[in-house]
Amino acid sequence: MKRVARIAPLLSLCILLLLATISTNQIGFAQNKPGQKAPAAQAPAMPAPQWLSVNVVRVKPDMLLEYQEFAKNETIPTLQKGGVKSREAWTTANFGEAYEYFYVTPIENLSQYDSPGPVIKALGEDGARAYGAKARRFIESSHTFAIQTRPDLSYAGKMGDAPKIAVVNWISIAPGRSADFENLIKSDVLPAVKKAGLQGYLVSQVMFGGDAYQYITLALADSFAEISKGSPVMRGMGQEAFNRFLPRVAGIILHQERAVVRFVPDLSFPAPAKTEAR
């Protein structure tokens, strides 16, 4: 029960960080065609919130290597054949629960769950049962929940390629204080992380499968050396302003828990590149 209470709201990262992206899918980047000039003095449109599925898997320690091979060589082809467009994989990096993986996939529409899942679509009923029996040999526990990205509370920063690591913060809010929390993010936290030069600060909100009053923040980084600089909020505000900020959080945030996660390219796959019609 302790594991479910902590993990159900993830990260993702995303958990999901969420993962998500427990994930780098939270912020879209518009690209101009070669030779095409960007419109002058036009602010980029705010990306729409995106639904993401975050699957938190804890692997049996003595089956770790076998699981990694299975996830890479069998799970990825099966999901792709079943119509899954992309998946981001993250795992605990030194600080957090060991042998844990976080898989973030887009939810096109909740109605997709009225139809057979991708494994059944790819392998058929009998093949899916055989696949599930093999997968269960490696897995100690599995929990899936849905999150919705919050671009209005996020900062894309210097995001380009997938980040190497991220600090995930699970934040539980007091009932009725969500608006107060979101206002603090907009008025104080986002300006601070921008000033601190953070690579990216992504916020998601748990919708199904976990704590309905929980938010997930993902502070992206390229190294532990970058993380060792300290809280980006404190660095951006300055110590005195940060000390004045903390009492304002009292009564809004009930609990928060941090972990560090690492992006796993070998267990991830991107959406197919779009090609222009000739």
C-alpha positions, 0 to 999 in steps of 0.5 A: 500500500505504501508503494501504491500511495507514493507511485500512483501519483508519479512521475511519471515523471511524468513520471513521469515524469511524468513522466512524462513526459513524466516528458519532453512531449509537453512543449511543442516547437514550431519549425519554419520550412527552409527559406521561410521567414518567421512571422514578425512580432508574433508570440508563439501559441500556447500548446494545448494540454496533452493527456499522457499515460504513465506506466510505473514498472518495478523490475525484479532485481535478479531479472533486470538484464533479462527484462531490459532485453525483453523491453527492447527487443520484444515490447518496443516492436509489439507496441509499434506494430499495435499503433503506439506512436511514441514512448519515453522511458526513464529510470531511477538515477541514484536517488529514488526507488531502485529497479524502477522504470517509468514509461510515458506514452501519449493518449490520443483520446480516452475513447481508445480504451474502449478498443483492444489495447496495442498488444492485442492489436499486434499479437492477437488474443493468444499472442497477447496472453503469451506475451503477458505471461512472459512479461510477468516473469520480470515484473514485481509491480506495475501501476498505470495512471493518466496525467494531463500536461500543463503548458501554462505552468511550464517553461520550455527553456533550452529544450532541444534533444531529450535531457539526460536526467531530471529532478521529479517533484511529486507535490500534493496540494491541500483540497481547494488550494489548487488555484493558489498553487497555480498562481504561485507557479505563474507569478513566482516560480516560472520567473525564477527558473527562467532567471536561473537558466534552467533547461526546462521546467515541466508541470503535469497534473494527475487525472486518473489512477492517483491523487487527484490533488497532485501535481508533478514537476520535472526540472530538466538537467544534463548532469548531476553537476548542474543539479548540485548548484541547488534549487533553481527556484532559490537561485533565481529568486535569491536567498532573501526572496526565497525565504519570503516565498516559503511562508506563502506556500504554507497551507497550500502544499501538504507534502512533496517528494523528490527523486532523480530520474535518467532518460533511457534512449534504448527503451524509448522510441519517437513518433515517425518523422513526417515527410512532405508530399512530393 
